[in-house]
Amino acid sequence: MPEPFVAVPSYGGRTAGARRLGLATAAVSLPSTDAAPLVATAARPLDVSGLGPLAEFARNEEVTDLFVNGDAGLWVDTGHGLLRQPDWNFPEPTVRELAVRLIALGGRHIDEASPCVDVRLSDGIRVHAVLPPASSTGTLLSIRLPRAERLSLAALAADGLFGMGAASVVAVDRLRAAVRRRENLLITGAAGSGKTTLLAALLGEAMPGERIVAIEDVAELRVDHPHVVALEARQPNLEGAGRIGLDALLREALRMRPDRLVLGECRGAEIRELLAALNTGHDGGAGTLHANSLRDVPARLEALGALAGLGPEAVARQAVSAIGLVLHLERRDGRRCLAPIGRFALDDRDRLVVVPAHPADSVRVVHVGRPEQPGKTGRTHGRRAAAPSEPGRLDFGGPA
């Protein structure tokens, strides 16, 4: 039986005994053509006291995820694959009690009627819990631990996210320029690929006088910027009332005069509101999307658009006009990396495709597989989406 503990809900202050020591980070030596800082913002350690018996495992700064599978044990991810912890040995009733208490600390409830819940605790710690009967292997806990420091683009480059050497420098300068040109960005990748981390670093490059409004299902973004306001979705109460979805929050955010509108993750019909907003003068926005690869992004957008009642052609034309760059993240051999950068374009059937984004892109858009017509141009957020050299073939080889 774990010892009783007192934790802090996501909307409350910190416990009296929480440590407030600063954690300095080493400078990163990375060539750059811009004078942006090359270090992660100094930060105190994460307050993991709310995790109770899991806190001792979460204090390791290399740990990114904790997984409890009922009475079958605890697994920890330090970036090199999952490792089972032999020191963890709690029965299923105790794990269930822990899950109920953690979810309650995030301001939500979990029971047989609502057996799957996602919440945020203090310092952006994300907890997802599943109770039987939805889980046939006992109570499941999945805990995501954010980095204590807020990483800049240069710090991510030093960690190898954008490759090595000159290619990394080019990628950093290009992404920084895209933010300052106020291009709308879509960041894609699998779960745990670093989408939220990269999004936060990009938003940190925005001008200090800009107002960033972020909408998330569960707040995770930790942006090093002086003017960030966050909206978080809410599940229904015990009577089934009071739900506030991402689509409703997007509409509310438009009334808050955002300079940059950010959707933490597109996962449903809210894609309609996001594309509509980015097509009505809200430049500099961003969002994330789950996708297996860069080539799969159009199909994912079409599927989400169908949930909102949009046909493939409508999704394609909205996306081509709204999104400037598509940034896809992958995990290779346990390390996160950025795939070649893409842009949206229309094929000869007016369907959405992704083509390589080259630095020499002009302000015109071409249709894949269709010859350009003199005097007839399109728009992809003020930039051209370069077509591949051979119609119907997408070549993503070489540096982005």
C-alpha positions as CSV (number, residue, x, y, z in Angstrom):
1,M,0.0,0.0,0.0
2,P,1.6,3.3,-1.0
3,E,2.0,6.0,1.6
4,P,-0.7,8.7,1.5
5,F,0.4,11.8,-0.5
6,V,-0.9,15.3,-1.1
7,A,-0.7,16.4,-4.7
8,V,-1.4,19.6,-6.6
9,P,-4.2,19.9,-9.2
10,S,-3.5,21.5,-12.6
11,Y,-5.4,24.6,-11.6
12,G,-3.9,25.1,-8.1
13,G,-0.7,26.2,-6.5
14,R,2.3,24.1,-5.4
15,T,2.8,22.2,-2.3
16,A,4.6,23.9,0.5
17,G,7.5,21.5,0.3
18,A,8.0,21.8,-3.5
19,R,11.5,22.5,-4.5
20,R,12.2,25.8,-6.3
21,L,15.8,25.4,-7.2
22,G,17.0,26.8,-10.6
23,L,18.5,24.3,-13.0
24,A,21.0,25.9,-15.3
25,T,21.7,24.3,-18.7
26,A,24.8,24.1,-20.7
27,A,25.3,26.4,-23.6
28,V,25.0,24.8,-27.0
29,S,27.6,25.5,-29.7
30,L,25.7,25.8,-32.9
31,P,26.5,28.0,-35.9
32,S,23.6,30.2,-36.9
33,T,23.0,33.2,-39.1
34,D,20.7,34.7,-36.6
35,A,21.4,36.0,-33.1
36,A,18.8,33.8,-31.3
37,P,19.8,32.3,-28.0
38,L,21.3,28.8,-28.3
39,V,20.4,27.5,-24.9
40,A,17.3,26.1,-23.3
41,T,15.5,28.3,-20.9
42,A,16.7,27.7,-17.3
43,A,14.0,26.0,-15.2
44,R,13.5,24.4,-11.9
45,P,13.0,20.6,-11.7
46,L,9.5,19.3,-12.4
47,D,7.2,19.1,-9.5
48,V,6.4,15.4,-9.5
49,S,5.1,15.2,-5.9
50,G,1.6,14.7,-7.2
51,L,2.5,11.3,-8.6
52,G,2.8,9.7,-5.2
53,P,4.5,6.3,-5.4
54,L,5.5,7.0,-9.0
55,A,7.4,10.2,-8.0
56,E,10.7,8.4,-7.3
57,F,10.8,7.1,-10.9
58,A,9.7,10.4,-12.4
59,R,12.5,12.4,-10.7
60,N,15.0,11.0,-13.1
61,E,15.4,13.8,-15.7
62,E,15.9,11.2,-18.5
63,V,12.5,9.7,-18.0
64,T,9.9,10.8,-20.5
65,D,7.1,8.2,-20.0
66,L,5.8,6.0,-17.2
67,F,3.4,3.1,-17.9
68,V,1.6,1.1,-15.2
69,N,-0.3,-2.0,-16.4
70,G,-2.5,-3.0,-13.5
71,D,-0.7,-5.5,-11.2
72,A,1.6,-6.6,-14.1
73,G,4.2,-3.9,-13.3
74,L,5.7,-0.5,-14.2
75,W,7.6,0.3,-17.3
76,V,9.8,3.4,-17.8
77,D,11.0,5.1,-21.0
78,T,14.3,7.0,-20.9
79,G,14.6,7.4,-24.7
80,H,16.2,3.9,-25.2
81,G,13.1,1.7,-25.1
82,L,10.8,0.6,-22.3
83,L,12.4,-1.0,-19.2
84,R,10.4,-2.8,-16.5
85,Q,11.0,-1.6,-12.9
86,P,11.5,-4.6,-10.5
87,D,11.0,-2.3,-7.5
88,W,7.4,-1.6,-8.4
89,N,5.0,-4.2,-7.0
90,F,1.4,-3.0,-6.2
91,P,-1.8,-5.0,-6.6
92,E,-4.6,-4.0,-9.0
93,P,-6.9,-2.3,-6.3
94,T,-4.0,0.0,-5.3
95,V,-3.3,0.9,-8.9
96,R,-7.0,1.7,-9.4
97,E,-7.1,3.9,-6.4
98,L,-4.0,5.7,-7.6
99,A,-5.6,6.3,-11.0
100,V,-8.8,7.7,-9.5
101,R,-6.9,10.1,-7.3
102,L,-4.6,11.3,-10.1
103,I,-7.6,12.0,-12.4
104,A,-9.4,13.8,-9.6
105,L,-6.3,16.1,-9.1
106,G,-6.6,17.1,-12.8
107,G,-10.2,18.3,-12.2
108,R,-11.9,15.4,-13.9
109,H,-13.6,12.1,-12.9
110,I,-13.1,8.5,-13.9
111,D,-15.5,5.6,-13.2
112,E,-17.2,2.6,-14.9
113,A,-19.4,5.1,-16.9
114,S,-16.3,7.2,-18.0
115,P,-13.5,4.6,-17.9
116,C,-11.0,6.5,-20.2
117,V,-9.8,10.0,-19.1
118,D,-6.9,12.3,-19.9
119,V,-5.8,15.1,-17.5
120,R,-3.0,17.5,-16.9
121,L,-1.4,17.9,-13.5
122,S,1.0,20.5,-12.3
123,D,4.0,21.5,-14.5
124,G,2.2,20.0,-17.6
125,I,2.5,16.4,-16.5
126,R,-0.1,14.4,-18.6
127,V,-1.9,11.4,-17.1
128,H,-4.1,9.1,-19.1
129,A,-6.0,6.3,-17.3
130,V,-8.2,3.4,-18.4
131,L,-10.3,1.4,-16.0
132,P,-11.9,-2.0,-16.5
133,P,-14.1,-3.0,-18.3
134,A,-12.6,-0.9,-21.0
135,S,-9.2,-2.5,-20.1
136,S,-9.2,-6.3,-19.9
137,T,-5.7,-6.3,-18.1
138,G,-6.5,-4.1,-15.1
139,T,-6.1,-0.4,-14.5
140,L,-3.8,1.3,-17.1
141,L,-1.8,4.5,-16.4
142,S,0.2,6.3,-19.1
143,I,2.1,9.3,-17.8
144,R,3.9,11.8,-20.1
145,L,6.6,13.9,-18.4
146,P,7.5,17.2,-20.1
147,R,11.1,18.5,-20.2
148,A,11.7,20.9,-17.3
149,E,13.4,23.3,-19.6
150,R,11.8,25.0,-22.5
151,L,13.9,24.1,-25.5
152,S,14.7,26.6,-28.3
153,L,15.1,25.6,-32.0
154,A,18.9,25.8,-31.6
155,A,18.8,23.5,-28.6
156,L,16.7,20.9,-30.5
157,A,19.2,21.2,-33.4
158,A,22.1,20.5,-31.0
159,D,20.2,17.3,-29.9
160,G,20.1,16.2,-33.5
161,L,16.4,16.8,-34.4
162,F,17.3,18.5,-37.7
163,G,20.2,16.3,-38.7
164,M,23.9,17.1,-38.5
165,G,26.3,19.8,-39.6
166,A,25.3,22.3,-42.3
167,A,22.0,20.7,-42.9
168,S,21.0,21.3,-39.3
169,V,21.9,25.0,-39.6
170,V,20.0,25.4,-42.8
171,A,16.9,23.8,-41.3
172,V,17.0,26.0,-38.2
173,D,17.3,29.2,-40.2
174,R,14.6,28.1,-42.5
175,L,12.1,27.3,-39.8
176,R,13.0,30.5,-38.0
177,A,12.3,32.4,-41.2
178,A,9.0,30.7,-41.7
179,V,7.8,31.8,-38.3
180,R,8.9,35.4,-38.9
181,R,7.2,35.4,-42.3
182,R,4.1,34.2,-40.5
183,E,3.6,31.1,-42.5
184,N,1.0,28.7,-41.1
185,L,2.6,25.4,-40.1
186,L,1.3,21.9,-39.7
187,I,3.5,19.5,-37.6
188,T,2.8,15.8,-38.1
189,G,4.1,12.6,-36.7
190,A,3.3,9.6,-34.6
191,A,2.7,9.8,-30.8
192,G,5.8,10.6,-28.9
193,S,7.7,11.9,-32.0
194,G,8.2,15.4,-30.5
195,K,5.4,17.3,-32.2
196,T,4.5,19.4,-29.1
197,T,8.1,20.1,-28.3
198,L,8.9,21.4,-31.8
199,L,5.7,23.4,-31.9
200,A,6.6,25.1,-28.6
201,A,10.1,25.9,-29.9
202,L,8.7,27.4,-33.0
203,L,6.3,29.6,-31.1
204,G,9.1,30.8,-29.0
205,E,10.6,32.4,-32.1
206,A,7.5,34.7,-32.5
207,M,7.9,38.4,-31.8
208,P,7.4,39.3,-28.1
209,G,4.6,41.7,-29.0
210,E,2.4,39.0,-30.6
211,R,-0.5,37.4,-28.7
212,I,-0.5,33.6,-29.0
213,V,-3.8,31.8,-28.2
214,A,-3.3,28.0,-27.8
215,I,-6.2,25.5,-27.8
216,E,-5.6,22.0,-26.5
217,D,-7.6,19.0,-25.4
218,V,-5.2,18.6,-22.5
219,A,-2.7,21.5,-22.0
220,E,0.8,20.4,-22.8
221,L,2.4,23.4,-24.6
222,R,5.2,25.1,-22.6
223,V,6.2,28.1,-24.7
224,D,9.0,30.5,-23.9
225,H,7.1,33.6,-24.9
226,P,5.8,36.5,-22.8
227,H,2.2,36.5,-24.2
228,V,0.6,33.1,-24.3
229,V,-2.9,32.3,-23.3
230,A,-4.3,28.8,-23.2
231,L,-7.7,27.3,-23.6
232,E,-8.4,23.7,-22.5
233,A,-11.3,21.4,-23.5
234,R,-13.6,20.1,-20.8
235,Q,-15.3,16.7,-20.5
236,P,-19.0,16.4,-19.5
237,N,-19.9,16.3,-15.8
238,L,-21.6,13.4,-14.1
239,E,-24.9,14.5,-15.5
240,G,-23.5,14.6,-19.0
241,A,-23.6,18.4,-19.3
242,G,-20.9,21.1,-19.5
243,R,-18.7,19.7,-22.3
244,I,-16.6,22.2,-24.1
245,G,-15.0,20.8,-27.3
246,L,-12.0,22.0,-29.3
247,D,-14.3,23.3,-32.1
248,A,-16.1,25.5,-29.6
249,L,-12.8,26.7,-28.1
250,L,-11.5,27.6,-31.6
251,R,-14.6,29.8,-32.2
252,E,-14.0,31.5,-28.9
253,A,-10.4,32.0,-29.6
254,L,-11.2,34.0,-32.7
255,R,-12.9,36.6,-30.5
256,M,-9.7,37.0,-28.4
257,R,-7.8,38.8,-31.1
258,P,-5.0,36.2,-31.5
259,D,-1.9,37.2,-33.5
260,R,-1.2,33.5,-33.7
261,L,-3.8,30.8,-33.4
262,V,-2.5,27.4,-32.3
263,L,-4.4,24.1,-32.1
264,G,-2.4,21.6,-30.0
265,E,-3.8,18.6,-31.9
266,C,-6.3,18.1,-34.7
267,R,-8.2,14.9,-34.1
268,G,-11.8,15.5,-35.2
269,A,-14.3,17.9,-36.8
270,E,-12.4,20.9,-35.4
271,I,-10.3,20.7,-38.5
272,R,-13.1,22.6,-40.3
273,E,-12.8,25.6,-37.9
274,L,-9.0,25.6,-38.0
275,L,-8.8,25.6,-41.8
276,A,-11.5,28.3,-41.9
277,A,-9.7,30.5,-39.4
278,L,-6.3,30.1,-41.2
279,N,-8.0,31.1,-44.5
280,T,-9.5,34.3,-43.1
281,G,-6.4,36.4,-42.3
282,H,-5.1,34.5,-39.3
283,D,-1.5,34.1,-40.4
284,G,1.3,32.6,-38.3
285,G,-0.9,29.9,-36.9
286,A,0.0,26.3,-36.3
287,G,-1.3,22.9,-35.4
288,T,-0.3,19.2,-35.0
289,L,-1.7,16.1,-36.5
290,H,-1.0,12.4,-36.0
291,A,0.2,10.7,-39.2
292,N,2.4,7.8,-40.1
293,S,4.4,9.6,-42.8
294,L,4.5,12.8,-44.8
295,R,2.7,11.1,-47.7
296,D,-0.1,10.0,-45.4
297,V,-1.0,13.5,-44.2
298,P,-3.5,14.3,-47.1
299,A,-5.4,11.1,-46.3
300,R,-5.5,12.0,-42.6
301,L,-6.9,15.5,-43.4
302,E,-9.5,14.1,-45.7
303,A,-10.6,11.6,-43.0
304,L,-10.9,14.4,-40.4
305,G,-12.7,16.6,-43.0
306,A,-15.2,13.9,-43.6
307,L,-16.1,14.0,-39.9
308,A,-16.9,17.7,-40.3
309,G,-18.9,17.1,-43.5
310,L,-16.3,18.4,-45.9
311,G,-15.5,16.5,-49.1
312,P,-12.0,15.7,-50.3
313,E,-11.9,18.6,-52.8
314,A,-13.0,21.1,-50.2
315,V,-10.4,19.9,-47.7
316,A,-7.7,20.1,-50.4
317,R,-8.5,23.6,-51.5
318,Q,-8.8,24.8,-47.9
319,A,-5.5,23.1,-46.9
320,V,-3.5,24.4,-49.9
321,S,-4.6,27.9,-49.2
322,A,-4.2,27.8,-45.4
323,I,-1.0,25.7,-44.7
324,G,2.4,27.0,-45.7
325,L,4.7,24.2,-44.5
326,V,4.2,20.6,-43.4
327,L,6.8,19.4,-40.9
328,H,6.9,15.6,-40.2
329,L,8.7,14.1,-37.3
330,E,9.9,10.5,-37.1
331,R,11.5,8.2,-34.5
332,R,14.5,6.3,-35.9
333,D,16.5,4.0,-33.6
334,G,15.0,5.7,-30.6
335,R,15.9,9.2,-31.8
336,R,13.6,11.9,-33.0
337,C,14.3,13.6,-36.4
338,L,12.6,15.9,-38.9
339,A,11.8,14.4,-42.3
340,P,12.2,16.5,-45.4
341,I,9.8,19.5,-45.3
342,G,6.8,19.4,-47.5
343,R,4.0,21.7,-48.9
344,F,0.5,21.0,-50.0
345,A,-0.5,21.0,-53.7
346,L,-3.4,19.8,-55.8
347,D,-3.1,16.9,-58.3
348,D,-4.9,16.7,-61.6
349,R,-8.1,15.5,-59.8
350,D,-8.0,18.5,-57.4
351,R,-7.0,16.1,-54.6
352,L,-4.6,17.0,-51.9
353,V,-0.9,15.8,-52.1
354,V,2.3,16.7,-50.4
355,V,5.3,17.8,-52.5
356,P,8.8,18.7,-51.4
357,A,9.3,22.3,-50.2
358,H,12.4,23.8,-51.7
359,P,13.9,27.1,-50.6
360,A,13.6,28.5,-54.1
361,D,9.7,28.2,-54.1
362,S,8.1,31.3,-55.7
363,V,4.7,32.7,-54.9
364,R,2.9,30.5,-57.4
365,V,1.2,27.1,-57.0
366,V,1.2,24.4,-59.6
367,H,-1.0,21.4,-59.9
368,V,0.8,18.0,-59.8
369,G,0.5,16.3,-63.2
370,R,-1.0,19.4,-64.8
371,P,1.0,21.8,-67.0
372,E,1.1,25.4,-65.8
373,Q,-1.2,27.8,-67.7
374,P,0.2,31.2,-68.4
375,G,-1.5,33.9,-66.4
376,K,-3.3,31.3,-64.2
377,T,-1.9,31.0,-60.7
378,G,-3.1,29.6,-57.4
379,R,-2.2,30.4,-53.8
380,T,-0.7,28.3,-51.0
381,H,-0.5,30.8,-48.2
382,G,1.5,33.2,-50.4
383,R,4.0,30.5,-51.4
384,R,4.4,28.1,-54.2
385,A,4.3,24.3,-53.5
386,A,6.9,22.9,-55.9
387,A,5.8,20.0,-58.0
388,P,8.0,16.9,-58.4
389,S,10.1,16.6,-61.5
390,E,8.0,13.7,-62.8
391,P,4.2,13.9,-62.7
392,G,2.7,11.6,-60.1
393,R,6.0,10.9,-58.4
394,L,7.0,12.5,-55.1
395,D,10.7,12.5,-54.4
396,F,11.6,13.5,-50.8
397,G,15.3,12.5,-51.1
398,G,18.0,14.9,-50.1
399,P,17.9,17.7,-47.5
400,A,14.7,19.6,-46.9
